[in-house]
Amino acid sequence: MLLVAIPLLLRSSPAELYDPLTLVLAAGACVSVLFASKWEGPIDVSAAFVCFMLAVAFVGPVGAFAVPVVAEVVAFVVRRYRPSTRPYRASVLPINLAATAVPNLLAALLYAELVGTLQDGRLADLGLLTLVAIAFLMANFVVLSTLLALLDGERLRTALRIPYELLPSLALTVALTVSIAGVFAQFGLAAGVFLALIIVAFTYMSRLVVVARERTSQYAAMSWGVLSSLVRALDRRDGRTARHSAAVAAFARDIALQCGMSRRDAELAHTAGLLHDIGRFALPDRVMERHGTLTQDDWDAIYEHPELGADLLRDLGVYGPVAEIVGAHHERIDGRGYPRGLKGDEIPVIARIVAVAEVYDTLTTEDTYRDQMTSFQAMTELRRVAGHQLDERFVEALAALLAGRGMDYRHADLADFDTELAIEGRIAVATESATSAGGLAAITSKPTAR
């Protein structure tokens, strides 16, 4: 690819290299690449794309090629890559040049053929710059992902999976870059100062976003670690807790999906199922051990455990919707539940789903207080109390879900807390959710081999 660029460069004027704007854009690209923030995998976030596209619009093919070349060479020298640890360390520079400099050269040649250089900010010329910018981003992503997949031995289909979470930011990047180009075409040097401020702001904001992601990830890991430890501590006091939590989580998620709810709501039901009994940590040992007659104080503690669990989740600060569900999973349709006596639609929908899942798993599991029921007997009991204790809609959804399923699923004998917890995935989701509002800060992204 780099060899193909040579004859293309020979068609253009080397005088572009001495254009003051080329030097300004090259310096801006160097700063952006050097202070790029790590996003995830091979993706870095920087403002270099702005410099690349302005070189395409105002300098020409040679300058558009030179700006990313200078930036990548400077980054390579400053960071002092060595051929160690990973097999392609020595290939970092040519990979980055192939993924940035060559697509930028082709973008500049195309734009020069169609427009020349942007002169007065006409809408048609800016529209073409938009299309060229999008084409550059696509070529950049495809070239880099393909090369890294080949060197790492990964499947191309996996490597070329589109990073949908970055698309809004990339769209804003293109729009803002084209807007800057239009301002520059109208006001010249004054816009150059504005450009410098934009580059500095982009770089700084992107670093803030990445720092926020890292801190959120650490906090999510800590909070999930605390919660999973509490559930395991409960399981040591009552050996049914972990399996029961895993089973309720799986049933609740599947009921939500059976009812046509979104995957997000289904995962919310799953998380609430995992944590629905977290408040039982405050119950007396004699209640947890299930021996002897319960006193009024014991019953008072039982009635309070949903609210205690909800308070614990609220204090952690990440699981607001889950806290509301956990606090209401023992409410009844007829208003005779606890702790607040909610009824009907006052009870959160997902809390009603968790209630059905919990009652079913409790009835089909061996318990010291009563005889274990078969799945058929349990569903008969659920239908008997549907409409006044449980939500009839979700009882019937569970019945449809169980139809044709094996005994392992019906009795959740193989339910495993660690499997349902999948803590790494939950940390990633918490991190993405907590930083999604900061997507605007990640205005530019340039995948680079590191």
PAKEMAR-62677 format. One record per residue (C-alpha): x, y, z; residue number from 1. Coordinates in steps of 0.1 Angstrom, whole numbers. Example, Ala and Ser with C-alpha at 12.3 -4.5 7.8 and 13.67 -1.06 7.14 Angstrom:
# residues 2
R     u     v     w seq
R   123   -45    78   1
R   137   -11    71   2
***
This chain:
# residues 450
R     u     v     w seq
R     0     0     0   1
R    28    24     8   2
R    46    15   -25   3
R    14    23   -44   4
R    14    57   -27   5
R    47    67   -43   6
R    36    71   -80   7
R     4    89   -67   8
R    26   113   -48   9
R    47   120   -78  10
R    17   134   -96  11
R    13   162   -71  12
R    34   193   -62  13
R    60   189   -34  14
R    55   226   -27  15
R    26   216    -5  16
R    52   204    20  17
R    63   239    27  18
R    28   254    31  19
R    26   269    65  20
R    -8   252    70  21
R     8   218    64  22
R    33   225    92  23
R     5   237   116  24
R   -17   206   108  25
R    13   183   112  26
R    21   198   146  27
R   -15   195   157  28
R   -17   159   145  29
R    15   151   164  30
R     1   165   196  31
R   -31   146   191  32
R   -15   113   185  33
R    10   116   213  34
R   -17   125   238  35
R   -43   101   225  36
R   -63    82   251  37
R   -67    45   252  38
R  -103    35   245  39
R  -105    -3   242  40
R   -86   -30   223  41
R   -67   -13   194  42
R   -88    19   195  43
R   -73    52   206  44
R   -92    85   209  45
R   -76   116   195  46
R   -82   148   175  47
R   -58   137   146  48
R   -87   131   122  49
R   -95   168   122  50
R   -60   176   111  51
R   -61   149    84  52
R   -93   161    69  53
R   -83   198    69  54
R   -51   188    50  55
R   -73   170    25  56
R   -95   201    21  57
R   -69   229    21  58
R   -34   216    13  59
R   -36   189   -13  60
R   -24   152   -17  61
R    12   156    -8  62
R     4   176    24  63
R   -25   152    32  64
R     0   123    31  65
R    27   142    50  66
R     6   152    80  67
R    -2   116    92  68
R    33   104    82  69
R    49   130   104  70
R    24   123   133  71
R    30    86   132  72
R    68    88   129  73
R    70   112   158  74
R    47    90   179  75
R    68    60   170  76
R   101    77   180  77
R    88    92   212  78
R    71    60   224  79
R   101    39   213  80
R    83     8   202  81
R   104   -23   203  82
R    99   -57   187  83
R    90   -75   219  84
R    61   -89   238  85
R    38   -90   207  86
R    50  -103   173  87
R    41   -72   154  88
R    57   -45   175  89
R    82   -38   147  90
R    53   -35   122  91
R    35    -8   142  92
R    48    21   121  93
R    41     7    86  94
R     7    -6    98  95
R    -3    28   111  96
R    10    45    79  97
R    -9    21    58  98
R   -41    27    78  99
R   -39    65    80 100
R   -15    80    55 101
R   -25    60    24 102
R   -63    64    29 103
R   -57   102    36 104
R   -37   104     3 105
R   -65    87   -16 106
R   -91   110     0 107
R   -70   140   -10 108
R   -66   129   -46 109
R  -103   122   -49 110
R  -112   156   -34 111
R   -86   174   -55 112
R  -100   158   -86 113
R  -136   168   -78 114
R  -131   201   -61 115
R   -95   211   -60 116
R   -90   229   -26 117
R  -118   243    -5 118
R  -120   280   -13 119
R  -152   297    -2 120
R  -170   271    19 121
R  -197   263    -7 122
R  -222   237     6 123
R  -216   214   -23 124
R  -179   213   -16 125
R  -185   208    21 126
R  -209   180    12 127
R  -182   162    -8 128
R  -157   167    21 129
R  -182   149    43 130
R  -184   120    20 131
R  -146   119    16 132
R  -143   120    54 133
R  -167    90    59 134
R  -148    71    32 135
R  -115    78    50 136
R  -129    65    83 137
R  -142    33    67 138
R  -109    27    49 139
R   -90    34    81 140
R  -111     9   101 141
R  -110   -19    74 142
R   -73   -16    67 143
R   -62   -15   103 144
R   -86   -43   115 145
R   -76   -65    86 146
R   -39   -62    92 147
R   -42   -67   129 148
R   -64   -98   124 149
R   -39  -113   100 150
R   -10  -107   124 151
R   -29  -119   155 152
R   -44  -149   138 153
R   -80  -137   145 154
R  -110  -142   123 155
R  -117  -114    99 156
R  -154  -114   106 157
R  -147  -108   143 158
R  -121   -81   136 159
R  -143   -62   112 160
R  -172   -61   136 161
R  -184   -25   135 162
R  -179    -5   168 163
R  -215     7   170 164
R  -209    25   203 165
R  -185    49   186 166
R  -207    57   156 167
R  -226    87   172 168
R  -193   102   182 169
R  -178    96   147 170
R  -208   112   131 171
R  -204   143   153 172
R  -167   142   145 173
R  -173   144   108 174
R  -200   171   112 175
R  -177   192   134 176
R  -147   188   112 177
R  -166   199    81 178
R  -179   228   101 179
R  -144   238   110 180
R  -134   235    74 181
R  -162   259    64 182
R  -152   284    90 183
R  -116   282    80 184
R  -125   287    43 185
R  -143   319    53 186
R  -120   334    79 187
R   -85   320    73 188
R   -60   326   100 189
R   -86   335   127 190
R  -100   301   122 191
R   -65   286   126 192
R   -66   298   162 193
R  -100   282   166 194
R   -87   250   152 195
R   -59   249   177 196
R   -83   253   205 197
R  -105   226   191 198
R   -76   202   189 199
R   -65   209   225 200
R  -101   206   237 201
R  -107   173   219 202
R   -76   158   233 203
R   -83   169   268 204
R  -119   159   268 205
R  -111   124   253 206
R   -87   119   282 207
R  -113   128   307 208
R  -137   103   292 209
R  -112    75   293 210
R  -103    83   329 211
R  -140    82   337 212
R  -143    48   321 213
R  -114    35   341 214
R  -127    48   374 215
R  -162    35   367 216
R  -148     1   358 217
R  -129     0   391 218
R  -159    11   410 219
R  -182   -14   392 220
R  -156   -42   400 221
R  -155   -32   436 222
R  -193   -30   440 223
R  -200   -63   422 224
R  -173   -79   443 225
R  -190   -67   475 226
R  -224   -79   463 227
R  -212  -113   452 228
R  -193  -117   484 229
R  -225  -110   504 230
R  -244  -136   484 231
R  -217  -162   490 232
R  -217  -153   527 233
R  -255  -159   527 234
R  -249  -192   510 235
R  -226  -203   538 236
R  -254  -196   563 237
R  -280  -212   541 238
R  -267  -235   514 239
R  -298  -228   492 240
R  -291  -191   486 241
R  -266  -191   457 242
R  -284  -217   437 243
R  -318  -201   444 244
R  -305  -166   433 245
R  -291  -181   401 246
R  -323  -199   393 247
R  -345  -169   400 248
R  -322  -147   378 249
R  -324  -172   349 250
R  -362  -176   352 251
R  -368  -139   355 252
R  -348  -131   324 253
R  -365  -158   304 254
R  -400  -147   315 255
R  -392  -111   304 256
R  -380  -123   270 257
R  -410  -146   267 258
R  -432  -115   272 259
R  -415   -97   244 260
R  -396   -72   266 261
R  -363   -56   254 262
R  -330   -73   261 263
R  -321   -45   284 264
R  -352   -51   305 265
R  -345   -88   305 266
R  -310   -82   318 267
R  -324   -59   344 268
R  -347   -87   355 269
R  -318  -111   356 270
R  -297   -88   377 271
R  -326   -82   401 272
R  -331  -119   404 273
R  -294  -124   413 274
R  -297   -98   441 275
R  -333  -101   452 276
R  -324  -117   485 277
R  -294   -96   494 278
R  -313   -81   523 279
R  -315  -115   540 280
R  -280  -108   552 281
R  -296   -90   582 282
R  -318  -120   592 283
R  -311  -138   625 284
R  -292  -171   622 285
R  -322  -191   634 286
R  -342  -178   605 287
R  -315  -186   580 288
R  -310  -221   594 289
R  -348  -228   591 290
R  -351  -246   624 291
R  -376  -240   652 292
R  -406  -217   654 293
R  -402  -181   643 294
R  -409  -153   667 295
R  -426  -121   660 296
R  -392  -104   659 297
R  -381  -129   633 298
R  -411  -122   611 299
R  -405   -84   615 300
R  -370   -90   602 301
R  -383  -111   573 302
R  -407   -83   563 303
R  -379   -58   563 304
R  -354   -77   542 305
R  -365   -64   508 306
R  -362   -28   520 307
R  -328   -36   536 308
R  -316   -50   503 309
R  -329   -20   484 310
R  -311     4   507 311
R  -278   -16   503 312
R  -280   -13   465 313
R  -289    24   466 314
R  -259    30   489 315
R  -236    15   462 316
R  -250    41   438 317
R  -249    21   406 318
R  -281     0   406 319
R  -310    24   412 320
R  -336     5   391 321
R  -325   -28   406 322
R  -329   -14   441 323
R  -365    -5   434 324
R  -372   -40   420 325
R  -355   -57   450 326
R  -375   -36   474 327
R  -408   -46   458 328
R  -404   -83   449 329
R  -425   -94   479 330
R  -454   -71   472 331
R  -487   -87   461 332
R  -512   -77   434 333
R  -539   -75   461 334
R  -519   -51   483 335
R  -513   -76   511 336
R  -476   -80   504 337
R  -446   -63   522 338
R  -428   -41   530 339
R  -450   -12   517 340
R  -483   -29   508 341
R  -482   -19   471 342
R  -508   -33   448 343
R  -515   -38   411 344
R  -497   -14   388 345
R  -480     3   418 346
R  -456   -27   418 347
R  -428   -23   392 348
R  -433   -47   363 349
R  -400   -64   367 350
R  -406   -69   404 351
R  -437   -88   395 352
R  -417  -110   372 353
R  -391  -117   399 354
R  -419  -126   423 355
R  -432  -152   399 356
R  -397  -166   394 357
R  -390  -167   431 358
R  -422  -184   441 359
R  -419  -211   414 360
R  -383  -219   423 361
R  -391  -220   460 362
R  -420  -244   454 363
R  -399  -268   433 364
R  -369  -268   456 365
R  -364  -291   486 366
R  -372  -271   517 367
R  -373  -279   554 368
R  -406  -261   559 369
R  -427  -281   533 370
R  -426  -309   508 371
R  -410  -303   474 372
R  -434  -299   445 373
R  -432  -311   410 374
R  -431  -285   382 375
R  -468  -293   374 376
R  -479  -290   410 377
R  -460  -257   413 378
R  -476  -243   382 379
R  -510  -254   395 380
R  -503  -235   428 381
R  -491  -204   409 382
R  -523  -203   388 383
R  -543  -206   420 384
R  -528  -175   435 385
R  -526  -156   402 386
R  -546  -124   402 387
R  -543  -117   439 388
R  -507  -127   449 389
R  -489  -129   415 390
R  -494  -112   382 391
R  -514  -136   360 392
R  -497  -124   328 393
R  -463  -135   340 394
R  -476  -168   355 395
R  -489  -178   321 396
R  -456  -166   305 397
R  -437  -190   328 398
R  -461  -218   319 399
R  -455  -212   282 400
R  -417  -211   289 401
R  -417  -244   307 402
R  -437  -262   280 403
R  -415  -288   264 404
R  -385  -281   286 405
R  -365  -308   304 406
R  -364  -315   342 407
R  -330  -298   346 408
R  -345  -265   334 409
R  -378  -269   352 410
R  -362  -275   386 411
R  -330  -254   379 412
R  -309  -282   394 413
R  -278  -270   375 414
R  -283  -233   383 415
R  -249  -218   392 416
R  -243  -184   408 417
R  -209  -177   392 418
R  -222  -186   358 419
R  -252  -163   361 420
R  -231  -136   377 421
R  -206  -134   347 422
R  -189  -105   366 423
R  -166   -93   338 424
R  -196   -87   315 425
R  -215   -68   342 426
R  -185   -46   348 427
R  -183   -38   311 428
R  -220   -30   309 429
R  -218    -7   340 430
R  -188    10   325 431
R  -204    16   292 432
R  -237    28   308 433
R  -219    52   331 434
R  -198    68   303 435
R  -223    67   275 436
R  -234   103   283 437
R  -198   113   278 438
R  -197   100   242 439
R  -195   136   229 440
R  -161   139   245 441
R  -149   110   224 442
R  -152   131   193 443
R  -125   115   173 444
R  -112    80   172 445
R   -83    66   153 446
R   -76    29   156 447
R   -39    24   159 448
R   -17    -7   164 449
R    -2    -4   198 450
***
